[in-house]
Amino acid sequence: KGTEVNSLDLMEFVIYDARDGIKEFPLFTDEKLIPKNFIQYKIVTVSGQTFWTNAYKLSEKTKVQIAINPFNTYGIRLTKEMILGMIGRYGNIETVF
């Protein structure tokens, strides 16, 4: 759902300090899970390889963790090592380095 994009180079992302001081980059799996008082947003569709490769580079550069469905009781965070493992298993690891 949303606008399909092939490059993340010109996009801006929300990164914030969570209550415990960890920098989070939020990723929501369903529009219904985005809090109503969350900042203005636009939904985009990105290929998995493009997204996760860029997410790894972002986490490497900024020490951010990807927050999957934050503000929800079952939300989780992914560290750069977890993202790299997914890229290695399901994608092309050479795109990272």
Secondary structure, DSSP 8 states (H G I E B T S, - for coil): --EEES--TT-----EE-TTS-EEEEE-SSGGGS-TTS-----EEE-HHHHHHHHHHHHHHH--EEEESTTSTT-EEE-HHHHHHHHHHHS-GGGT-
